[in-house]
């Protein structure tokens, strides 16, 4: 069995719980701020590790307490952090998440060290090969993501691209991904941009997910926080495809993981010593 290699971002998350999201120009009061762990890349790497495959995370953190604490937390989840880099010229990425009483969220991201990822970092992909899955969201510089996708494909790895947050990538990059994962909003933006994706997987929230003609339903749950459902889906999907599972099985396991992720605050489940605290979870 190969590995899931996540080439992506992480962030210290600041969660602000509130009754409802503010309108433009409006001030609303929040509950107590909560500090958690997030970033799409880290969330997906944790999800893959929890699906019991080798999960390797490639990214950057600042040389600050937040970055070092985060690396230790990833290791406790079983994520291989040996290819992470600590940089001195930028802080660890930070995200501010606004959660309303319905469990819906709005997110603002300051990328920090995540945007220090450059072409030189592609060298950390050089041992990829057949059987490995390269999983990437879009919270890194887009030219670097595109180059990493091409490099992973050249080396024989399966490339999965999570087109979130949405951005337009070259058609040749989209064509080599198997699959490109988007939510319904991102699928609409793809269509509006006139971009063709041969292997498109659309997550449908409470209705599950669709990959081509295949649709898998989701169990009915009452969400607490939808912040990281998509990341749990992507990491778990990559893990099962890495195991050579068929599409339906991989999608079913990914939908189950996404449904479970909305039942606790944040994207990453709390570690045992964090239960009851405000330190678990993520973007």
Residue, then its C-alpha position, 0 to 999 in steps of 0.5 A: x500500500x502506498x502513502x498519502x502525501x499532502x502538499x498543503x497548508x496549516x493554520x492556527x485558528x481563532x474561532x468566534x462563536x456568535x448568534x448570526x454573522x454580521x452584515x456589511x458595516x455591522x458590529x455583533x457581539x461574540x462569545x469567548x474566542x476559541x483557539x484551535x488547529x486548522x488549515x486545509x492541508x493539515x486537516x486532510x493529513x489528519x483525516x488520512x492518518x485517522x483512516x489508517x494509512x501512512x500520511x505525510x505532510x509537506x508544508x511550512x510553519x513559522x518559528x513561533x510557539x504556534x508552529x512548534x505546538x502544531x507540529x507536535x500535535x500532528x505527530x500525535x495524530x500519526x502524521x509524518x512531519x519529517x518533511x515540514x519546514x520551520x521558517x524564520x521570515x513569516x509567522x505560522x498561518x492564521x485563520x479567523x472563523x466566524x461560527x453562527x448558531x446554525x453551525x455555518x461558518x465564514x473564514x478569513x485566512x492570513x497565510x503567513x508561512x504557507x505562502x513561503x512554499x515555492x518551486x524549490x519545495x517540489x524536491x520534497x516530492x521526488x520519491x513519489x511513485x505509483x501507489x502514492x496519492x498526492x493530495x492538494x488544496x489551494x491555500x498555497x501559491x497557485x503556481x506551486x500547486x500546479x507545478x506540484x501536480x504536474x510533478x506528482x503525475x510525472x512520477x506516477x502518483x495519483x493526484x487529487x486536487x481539492x479546488x478550495x478555496x476556488x481558483x482557476x488552474x490551467x486545463x492541463x493540471x485539471x485534466x491530470x487529476x483523478x479526481x478534482x474535488x469541489x463542493x456545489x458552490x465551487x462546481x458552479x464557479x467551475x462551470x461559470x469559468x468554462x473549465x472542463x474537468x474529466x474527473x470531477x467529484x462534487x460534495x453535496x453536503x447533507x446529500x452526500x457526494x457525486x463522482x460522475x454518474x455515481x452518487x453516494x448518500x450521507x447519513x442524516x446528522x444534526x451538525x454542530x460545526x461544518x467547518x472541516x467536513x470537506x477536508x475530512x472527506x478529502x483526506x479519507x477519500x485519498x486514504x481509501x483510494x491509496x488502498x486501491x478501494x473502488x470509487x463507491x467504497x472510497x466515497x462511502x468512507x469519505x462521506x461517513x468521515x465528513x458526516x462525523x466531522x460536523x458532530x464536533x467543533x472544528x475540523x480536527x477531532x480533539x486529542x484525549x487530553x483536549x476533550x472539554x477544552x477549546x484547543x481542538x478543531x480547525x478550518 
